Amino acid sequence: MIIIFGIAAFNSSYSNNKDLKIVICHRNHQLVIPLSALEAHLKHGDTVGSCIQDPIPPGPGPAPAPSPY
């Protein structure tokens, strides 16, 4: 059984820390990695948690209709 606590998860059928996993954002891609690999990923700029992209700002919208007058 996989149990998830926030951003970390572990497989409850094992009892040691090597099975702990964490979600990271690696070069704008979400990965689940062993907790033991987290420090190396953080050193090269990855972040803990899901990748959140900035929303695309709305454009100027449709042009106004020409006046019938």
Secondary structure as UniProt FT lines:
FT   STRAND          2..5
FT   TURN            6..7
FT   STRAND          8..11
FT   TURN            12..13
FT   HELIX           17..19
FT   STRAND          21..26
FT   TURN            27..28
FT   STRAND          29..34
FT   HELIX           35..37
FT   HELIX           38..43
FT   TURN            44..45
FT   STRAND          47..48
//
